[in-house]
Amino acid sequence: MLRNIVLENCEGLKSLPDGMMLKMRNDSTDSNNLCLLEKLVIFSCPSLICFPKGQLPTTLDQLVTYRCPSLKSLPEGIPATLKKLYIRNCERLESLPEGIMHQHSTNAAALKELEISVCPSLTPFPRGKFPSTLERLHIEDCEHLESISGEMFHSTNNSLQSLILMRYPNLKTLPDCLNTLTYLRIEDFENLELLLPQIKKLTRLTRLDICNCKNIKTPLSQWGLSRLTSLKYLHISGMFPDATSFSDDPHSILFPTTLTSLTLSEFQNLESLASLSLQTLTSLEKLWIRNCPKLRSILSREGLLPDTLSELNVHRCPHLTQRYSKEEGDDWPKIAHIPCVHMYG
């Protein structure tokens, strides 16, 4: 009747028990087929090399392998019932199980969440398409893994909601078939210039994080973010290293008025946010500004932050700290109406 197994910090463990795998005999009375295992977590088992032969129990709902640096392979017999597969810090893992991909019409895969991170030995995806049930895809620190492409997604797929891509050098652009996304995070890419045309099409996005993509040359004014009228959370960080302003046009509308939370960080030469017209963001509730050492002003001289703003956080922006300091700063009256103001460093 065992349903959950967690193996943690078993440094000498080299193999798993054969009894946890189905032998796939024709005899349906085989006791192995009565296994009810739903969750298997293997965490920090540095000597584990492989799984036993056979298929994982067909009741399995979640499989997690984390910090198993000697693990070279996962079972090919991934059950169609599996909904969550997390593979993290398995440095010697060379291939992904074919069962994660939709091979043919009879494969009724139910996979909803797939995370692959810190697996530098992985190269190709299995042939086929991601299951149409996939809702969340996270790929991080897989330096040799082939790029995802439009051919890997069902043309009628309307399930994928969350896509997180971090330090994934083979990816140069996003597939055109991701219009159902509500959350997109792109972080630590050296070359993603071709990313921007696809972002304009993601009209269902409610959250967007683009961080440390220093080689993006297209100005923020040409990103088309104002078209994303479902967007509520926006985080932009670590790009445009030479820019002193986001736009030369003081009347440009760069962000949609639906934003409720905005984070701007790591802009080393940025001097002003006036071009963002923050006063037009009539739904904005939280504003975070971090590590912008030359930033001197948030608003134009006559501008005021929206009345909806309930929280302002400024970290490591020395000029702003001085200018907007409580009661003493020259521009304190412009932010005095905000209930919660934090100035750090």
Secondary structure as UniProt FT lines:
FT   STRAND          4..8
FT   TURN            11..12
FT   HELIX           18..20
FT   TURN            28..29
FT   HELIX           31..34
FT   STRAND          39..43
FT   TURN            46..47
FT   TURN            58..59
FT   STRAND          62..66
FT   TURN            69..70
FT   TURN            80..81
FT   STRAND          84..88
FT   TURN            91..92
FT   HELIX           98..100
FT   TURN            105..106
FT   STRAND          113..117
FT   TURN            120..121
FT   TURN            132..133
FT   STRAND          136..140
FT   TURN            143..144
FT   HELIX           150..152
FT   TURN            155..156
FT   STRAND          162..166
FT   TURN            169..170
FT   TURN            176..177
FT   TURN            179..180
FT   STRAND          183..187
FT   HELIX           193..195
FT   HELIX           196..199
FT   TURN            200..201
FT   TURN            203..204
FT   STRAND          207..211
FT   TURN            214..215
FT   HELIX           220..222
FT   HELIX           225..227
FT   TURN            229..230
FT   STRAND          233..237
FT   TURN            241..242
FT   TURN            250..251
FT   TURN            257..258
FT   STRAND          261..265
FT   TURN            268..269
FT   HELIX           274..276
FT   HELIX           278..280
FT   TURN            282..283
FT   STRAND          286..290
FT   TURN            293..294
FT   TURN            301..302
FT   TURN            307..308
FT   STRAND          311..315
FT   HELIX           318..323
FT   TURN            326..328
FT   TURN            330..331
FT   HELIX           332..335
FT   TURN            336..337
FT   STRAND          340..344
//
